[in-house]
């Protein structure tokens, strides 16, 4: 009996070693400090220093920024494709980038992810493997961005999910696969947004704690409007009730009542 217990302990010890080794292989640290890339030379130097080191993780914040008017403006971040994990915040605020080629292997951002004020950015297709943003995920003020459709592997957002002031986005297709939003889903001031059907899965399954939806075109004009639009066809009572009140707003209790049906 004692020998069997000892063998079990040895077996568990080897399992622990195997798990630790696997974890070490899957997450290899490149750098343990904040990284700020403001010009192409900085990007190239960072890639040259770390891409051949078989590392995939930054423990710290990564910021990609810079103006179109500087002589060495960032135009290519494709060399960052070795990164799978940012154990901190990721901020992308850059005038020149038309896509996010370089982040196609990114799976986890342990802090917040901000894609903001990227005037030339037309696509975030390279975020197709992104699964987790542990804090807030913000996609805002991207003048040329047209689609969110490739966010199909995104499952968890620890705090807020914000889609704000992206004038060319017409649909929320892609966000319907998110299964957990820690606090609020905020979709505001997207001037061309007319298809909010992808939000129905999130609203009908109470994926977020709160919702703030305000855009120019129906049914994306308000949280209540999209909640009503997402109701099953047979839920005529609530549609008639909102029509009778002649208002697009209602109490939180009413919205919750609609969602529960």
Residue, then its C-alpha position, 0 to 999 in steps of 0.5 A: x500500500x505504501x509502495x503504491x502511494x509512493x508510485x502515485x506521488x512520483x507519477x504526479x511529480x512527473x505530470x507536474x514537470x511535464x505541465x511546467x515544461x509545456x507551459x514554458x514552451x508555449x509562453x517564452x518571454x521576449x522582454x519584461x518591460x514596456x515597449x514603445x514603437x514610434x517609427x519604422x527603425x524602432x520596429x525593425x530593431x525590435x524585430x531583429x533583436x527578438x524574432x530569432x530568439x524563439x520568444x512570443x511574449x511581451x511582459x509589459x505594455x506594447x504601444x505602436x504610434x506615430x504620425x504620418x508626417x515624420x520622416x521614418x513613419x511606421x509602414x510595416x509591422x509584419x515582423x511582429x508575427x512571432x508574438x502570441x501574448x501581450x502580458x499588459x496593454x496593447x495600444x495601436x494609434x498610428x496614421x500609416x497602417x492600412x492593416x494589422x499584418x504582424x498580429x496574425x498569431x496574437x491570441x491573448x492581451x492580458x491588459x487592455x487592447x486599444x485600436x484608436x485613431x488609425x486614419x488609414x486602417x481598413x482592416x483588422x483581419x489579422x486579429x482572427x486568432x485573438x481569443x482573450x482581452x482581459x480588460x477593455x477592448x476599444x475600437x474607436x475613431x478609425x476613419x477607414x475601417x469597414x469590418x469587424x467580421x474576422x473577430x470570430x475567435x474572440x471569446x472573452x473581454x474582461x471589462x468593456x467592449x467599445x465600438x465607437x465612432x467608426x464611420x464606415x462600419x455597416x455591420x457588427x458581424x464578427x462580435x456574435x462569438x464573444x461569450x463573456x463581457x465583464x461589464x459593458x457593451x458600448x456601440x456608439x456614433x458609428x454613422x453607417x451602422x445599420x446592421x446590428x443583428x450580430x449583437x442579438x446573440x450577446x443581448x439575448x444571452x446576457x453576455x454583458x452586464x450593461x449595454x449602451x447602443x446609440x447610432x444614427x440608423x435603426x435598429x441600432x439607434x438605442x439599446x431598447x431599439x436593438x433589444x426589441x429588434x432581437x426579440x423572437x418574431x412571436x414576442x409581439x407583446x413587447x413590440x406592441x407595448x413599446x409602440x404604444x408608449x411612442x418612445x425609444x427609451x424604457x427602464x432597465x427593468x423593461x429591457x431586462x424583461x424583454x431579454x428574459x423572454 
